[in-house]
Amino acid sequence: MKKILTALFAIFISIHSLFPAFSYMVKYKEDYYKLFHVHYQQYPDDVMENIYWLEQAVKADFCNPLYTGVKIEDEKDWEKYRYLFMMHINLKLIEQHMRLGRTYDKKVARFYDEPWKDLYIENLKKAKSCYEAGLVYWREAKLWCEKANTGRFNFLFLTDIQNWEDERERIGTGKLDYEKILNRELNRVNKVIEDFEKMNKEY
């Protein structure tokens, strides 16, 4: 019986090797964006992986308009799609940096945390750098939003990516303002760091 199973396995392997293996080449912005994913429970490694894929998407070229998954009728549609894509990618980078920052953040400096204050300060500085990076991406997102909001795109809506259009509208009207959110977080982090630095060894 063992010899028969071994022979069948060898036949399976030899037949399987006759067929070409199909691979998926990650090359374009859209390919990298597909690798971005958010879990219900997201750990720092998951967030850093997402940041890596999104950064690669920023650097890569766009794929052919036929393969975007969005209905592109003409060059005007294509131009707006590219602006919205870049705006959206930068917004996702802000979200991921904020999520990463929260893993290092300490909301309040309690007196009983004093024995570990150096560690807390170190982590708070990591959180601060994440929020500061978010401000850089926010400036980029606003620039792309402005390009997508010019008069030449009035009454042109890419309904296949309505959520991106909604983001554009919310940024344009000021309803979405990550600068305000991030600066609030940075001011709080600086205050917590200051509170830790004032602690002495009495506790």
C-alpha positions as CSV (number, residue, x, y, z in Angstrom):
1,M,0.0,0.0,0.0
2,K,2.8,2.4,0.9
3,K,4.5,1.7,-2.4
4,I,1.3,2.5,-4.3
5,L,0.8,5.8,-2.5
6,T,4.4,6.7,-3.2
7,A,4.0,5.9,-6.9
8,L,0.8,7.9,-7.1
9,F,2.4,10.9,-5.4
10,A,5.3,10.7,-7.9
11,I,2.9,10.6,-10.8
12,F,1.0,13.6,-9.4
13,I,4.2,15.6,-9.0
14,S,5.4,14.8,-12.5
15,I,2.0,15.7,-14.1
16,H,1.8,18.9,-12.0
17,S,5.2,20.0,-13.2
18,L,4.0,19.9,-16.8
19,F,1.7,22.9,-16.2
20,P,3.1,26.4,-16.0
21,A,3.0,28.1,-12.6
22,F,1.1,31.4,-12.6
23,S,2.5,34.2,-10.6
24,Y,1.2,37.6,-9.7
25,M,3.7,40.4,-10.4
26,V,3.3,43.5,-8.2
27,K,4.4,46.4,-10.3
28,Y,1.8,49.2,-10.4
29,K,0.2,51.5,-7.8
30,E,-3.0,49.6,-8.0
31,D,-1.2,46.3,-7.3
32,Y,0.4,47.6,-4.2
33,Y,-2.8,49.2,-3.0
34,K,-4.5,45.7,-3.2
35,L,-1.9,44.4,-0.7
36,F,-3.0,47.1,1.8
37,H,-5.5,45.5,4.3
38,V,-6.9,46.3,7.7
39,H,-7.6,43.6,10.3
40,Y,-10.1,43.9,13.1
41,Q,-7.2,43.4,15.5
42,Q,-4.3,45.1,14.0
43,Y,-0.8,44.8,15.5
44,P,2.1,47.1,15.0
45,D,3.7,44.7,12.5
46,D,0.5,44.7,10.5
47,V,0.5,48.5,10.5
48,M,4.1,48.7,9.4
49,E,3.4,46.2,6.6
50,N,0.6,48.4,5.4
51,I,2.7,51.5,5.5
52,Y,5.3,49.7,3.4
53,W,2.8,48.7,0.7
54,L,1.2,52.2,0.6
55,E,4.7,53.8,0.3
56,Q,5.5,51.5,-2.6
57,A,2.1,52.5,-4.2
58,V,3.1,56.1,-3.9
59,K,6.4,55.4,-5.8
60,A,5.1,53.1,-8.5
61,D,3.6,53.9,-11.8
62,F,-0.1,53.8,-12.6
63,C,-1.4,50.8,-14.5
64,N,-3.2,51.1,-17.8
65,P,-6.6,52.8,-17.4
66,L,-8.3,49.5,-18.6
67,Y,-7.1,47.7,-15.5
68,T,-7.9,50.1,-12.7
69,G,-11.3,48.6,-11.9
70,V,-12.8,52.1,-12.4
71,K,-14.8,53.2,-15.5
72,I,-12.5,55.6,-17.3
73,E,-14.1,57.2,-20.4
74,D,-11.5,59.8,-21.5
75,E,-8.3,61.6,-20.5
76,K,-10.2,63.9,-18.2
77,D,-11.5,60.9,-16.2
78,W,-8.1,59.4,-16.1
79,E,-6.5,62.7,-14.8
80,K,-9.0,63.0,-12.0
81,Y,-8.7,59.3,-11.1
82,R,-4.9,59.8,-10.7
83,Y,-5.4,62.8,-8.4
84,L,-8.0,61.0,-6.3
85,F,-5.8,57.9,-6.0
86,M,-2.9,59.9,-4.7
87,M,-5.1,61.8,-2.3
88,H,-6.6,58.6,-1.0
89,I,-3.2,56.8,-0.6
90,N,-1.9,59.7,1.5
91,L,-5.0,59.7,3.7
92,K,-4.5,55.9,4.3
93,L,-0.9,56.6,5.2
94,I,-2.1,59.2,7.8
95,E,-4.5,56.7,9.3
96,Q,-1.9,54.0,9.5
97,H,0.7,56.3,11.1
98,M,-2.0,57.4,13.6
99,R,-2.8,53.8,14.4
100,L,0.9,53.1,14.9
101,G,1.4,56.1,17.0
102,R,-1.4,55.0,19.3
103,T,0.4,51.8,20.1
104,Y,3.3,53.8,21.7
105,D,1.1,56.6,23.1
106,K,0.5,57.1,26.8
107,K,-2.5,59.3,27.3
108,V,-1.7,60.5,30.8
109,A,1.4,60.5,33.0
110,R,0.3,59.0,36.4
111,F,2.5,59.5,39.5
112,Y,2.8,55.7,39.8
113,D,4.3,55.4,36.3
114,E,7.5,57.2,37.5
115,P,9.7,54.1,37.8
116,W,9.2,53.5,34.0
117,K,9.2,57.1,32.9
118,D,12.2,56.8,30.6
119,L,10.5,54.0,28.7
120,Y,7.3,55.9,28.5
121,I,9.1,59.0,27.2
122,E,10.9,56.9,24.6
123,N,7.6,55.5,23.4
124,L,5.9,58.9,23.5
125,K,8.7,60.2,21.2
126,K,7.9,57.3,18.8
127,A,4.2,58.3,18.9
128,K,5.2,61.9,18.2
129,S,7.2,61.0,15.2
130,C,4.3,59.0,13.8
131,Y,1.9,62.0,14.2
132,E,4.5,64.3,12.7
133,A,4.8,62.0,9.7
134,G,1.0,62.2,9.4
135,L,1.3,65.9,8.9
136,V,3.6,65.4,6.0
137,Y,1.1,63.1,4.3
138,W,-1.7,65.5,5.1
139,R,0.0,68.2,3.1
140,E,0.4,65.8,0.2
141,A,-3.3,64.7,0.5
142,K,-4.4,68.4,0.4
143,L,-2.3,69.1,-2.7
144,W,-3.8,66.2,-4.6
145,C,-7.3,67.2,-3.4
146,E,-6.8,70.7,-4.7
147,K,-5.9,69.3,-8.1
148,A,-9.0,67.1,-8.1
149,N,-11.1,70.1,-7.0
150,T,-10.3,72.5,-9.9
151,G,-13.1,74.0,-11.9
152,R,-12.4,71.8,-14.9
153,F,-13.7,68.8,-12.9
154,N,-17.0,70.4,-11.9
155,F,-19.9,68.0,-12.4
156,L,-17.4,65.1,-13.1
157,F,-17.8,62.3,-10.6
158,L,-16.1,58.9,-10.7
159,T,-19.0,57.0,-9.1
160,D,-16.9,53.7,-9.0
161,I,-14.8,55.4,-6.4
162,Q,-17.5,57.4,-4.7
163,N,-15.8,57.1,-1.3
164,W,-12.7,58.8,-2.7
165,E,-15.0,61.5,-4.1
166,D,-16.5,61.9,-0.6
167,E,-13.1,62.3,0.9
168,R,-12.2,65.0,-1.7
169,E,-15.4,66.8,-0.8
170,R,-14.9,66.6,2.9
171,I,-11.3,67.9,2.6
172,G,-12.4,70.7,0.3
173,T,-15.2,71.8,2.8
174,G,-12.9,71.5,5.8
175,K,-15.0,68.7,7.4
176,L,-12.0,66.4,7.2
177,D,-9.0,68.1,8.7
178,Y,-6.2,65.8,9.8
179,E,-3.9,68.8,10.6
180,K,-6.2,69.8,13.4
181,I,-6.5,66.3,14.7
182,L,-2.7,65.6,14.5
183,N,-1.7,68.9,16.1
184,R,-4.1,68.2,19.0
185,E,-2.4,64.8,19.5
186,L,1.1,66.3,19.2
187,N,0.2,69.0,21.8
188,R,-1.1,66.4,24.2
189,V,2.0,64.1,23.7
190,N,4.3,67.0,24.3
191,K,2.4,67.8,27.6
192,V,2.6,64.1,28.7
193,I,6.4,64.0,28.0
194,E,6.8,67.3,29.9
195,D,4.8,65.7,32.9
196,F,7.1,62.7,32.9
197,E,10.2,64.8,32.7
198,K,9.1,66.8,35.8
199,M,8.7,63.6,37.9
200,N,11.2,62.9,40.6
201,K,12.2,59.7,42.4
202,E,10.1,60.2,45.5
203,Y,7.4,57.6,44.6
